[in-house]
Amino acid sequence: MRATGDRNILDEFCISFCNVVEKYCRYIVVSGFVAISSGRARATEDIDMIIDKIPFEKFRILHDDLVKHGFVCIQSDSSKDIFEYLDDNLAVRYTYRNQPLPEMELKFAKDNLDQYQLNSRVKLPLTGLDIWFGSINMNISFKEEFKRSEKDLKDAKHLRTVYPEKVDESEIKKIKSMIKRLRL
């Protein structure tokens, strides 16, 4: 397990962002940052986050709180415009004001698969981060079935190696089937 003193810029950015978001809705951090925060040595400049689809007024308050904590949205300063992007199933990116990296890529949950991910979210003590992640089985499934790049396959292999007690092949098969049905 990583200790608090082992934190880097990406960790601190993620913790700060998640601390604001969790006041307003459920969220999960998914994809490459799951593997990286679990000890995989590779670079990334962004963190991927899925949040519950919330009404505009609640999103406006969330966005204002993010701004109050030093974050800005690259696409727009207008919470209405940002909400419309999200509502159209597009991702938006937040950074710290006057600092282009790292970025948080934020998306609304768009279907039953995303809801399933939010419902099965976990904390991963090995990371040393008190944040919510998509399950190990979900991350492996997406990387092996949907993304399939060399980097993603290595991430999945790393997660299988580091979390053998969390890997459930029947759950992975079920999720891959959902991915084929809903995303491919």
Buried (B, 14 or more C-beta within 10 A) or exposed (E): EBEEEEBEEBBEBBEBBBEBBEEBBBBBBBBBBBBBBBEBEEEBEBBBBBBBBBEBEEBBBBBEBBBEEEBBBEBBEEBEEBBBBBEEEEBBBBBBEEEEEBBBBBBBBBEEBBBBBBEBBBEBEBBBBEBBBBBBBBBBBBBBBBBEEEBBEBBBBBBBEBBEEBBBEEBBEBBBEBBEEEEE
